[in-house]
Amino acid sequence: MTHPLVAALADRYGLPVVDPSSIDAFLAPAEGEPPHALLFFPGDPATRAETLDVAVVMPEVLAAFQRRLRGAVVAAGAEAALSSRFHVAVLPSLVVTRGAETIAVLPKIRDWSEYMEKIEAALAADAPALIKDEKPRVAFTTSQAARGDEA
């Protein structure tokens, strides 16, 4: 069951709810729409208290960037299927995209000034897309002595 504050994003503000079958259609802007979008990955508000805070902030962020940013909510249960594609490691998160490219990920609740700064930077024409890190972040090595090898 979706929390009323998350449901209000669709019901009251008219934001589409997207899942793996509809995300690509949403990300392809119709004529006259901005190329950038803000995706809300809510997570379960019962276990992630910040979800409700982000749900309250999202319409305000969209209003601040009116006509420069479209918004959508990732459907409950679809986060796992879409998280890797959009570089989401923590729920809740807001993701700024340009077309199908992920430009920025803002996990958890942030200060208003940080939303304004990071989203403004992501909307810049030269903002780089995030690239999937293909190498492990930590590499384990052992010395020959630790392995029992003799030189």
URHU-V419533 format. One record per backbone hydrogen bond with DSSP energy under -0.5 kcal/mol. CO is the residue of the C=O (numbers start at 1). NH is the residue of the N-H. E is the energy in kcal/mol with one decimal. If there is no record, write none. Layout:
((CO:NH:E) (CO:NH:E))
This chain:
((3:6:-0.6) (3:7:-2.8) (4:8:-1.9) (6:9:-1.1) (6:10:-0.6) (7:10:-1.0) (7:11:-2.7) (8:12:-2.0) (8:13:-1.7) (9:15:-2.6) (10:14:-0.9) (16:18:-0.6) (16:73:-2.7) (18:75:-3.2) (19:22:-1.4) (19:23:-2.0) (22:26:-1.9) (23:27:-2.5) (24:28:-1.2) (27:29:-1.0) (30:33:-2.5) (35:99:-2.6) (36:70:-1.9) (37:39:-0.5) (37:97:-2.6) (38:72:-2.1) (39:41:-0.7) (39:95:-2.4) (40:42:-0.9) (40:74:-2.9) (41:92:-0.8) (41:93:-1.8) (43:45:-0.7) (44:47:-1.5) (44:48:-1.7) (48:51:-1.9) (49:52:-0.9) (49:53:-0.7) (50:54:-2.5) (51:55:-2.2) (52:56:-1.6) (53:57:-1.9) (54:58:-2.5) (55:59:-0.6) (56:60:-0.5) (57:60:-0.6) (57:61:-2.3) (58:62:-2.6) (59:63:-2.0) (60:64:-2.2) (61:65:-1.5) (63:66:-1.3) (65:68:-2.3) (65:69:-0.8) (70:38:-3.1) (71:16:-0.7) (72:40:-2.3) (73:18:-2.9) (75:78:-2.4) (75:79:-0.5) (78:82:-1.5) (79:83:-2.5) (80:84:-0.5) (82:86:-1.7) (83:88:-2.7) (84:87:-1.3) (87:89:-0.6) (92:108:-3.5) (93:41:-3.0) (94:106:-3.4) (95:39:-2.9) (95:97:-0.5) (96:103:-3.2) (96:104:-1.6) (97:37:-1.9) (98:101:-2.0) (101:98:-2.3) (101:103:-0.5) (102:130:-3.3) (104:96:-2.7) (105:107:-0.6) (106:94:-2.0) (111:114:-0.5) (111:115:-1.9) (112:116:-2.5) (113:117:-2.5) (114:118:-2.8) (115:119:-2.4) (116:120:-1.9) (117:121:-2.1) (118:122:-1.9) (119:123:-1.6) (121:124:-1.0) (124:127:-1.9) (132:134:-0.7) (143:147:-1.5) (144:148:-0.7) (144:149:-2.4) (145:148:-0.6))
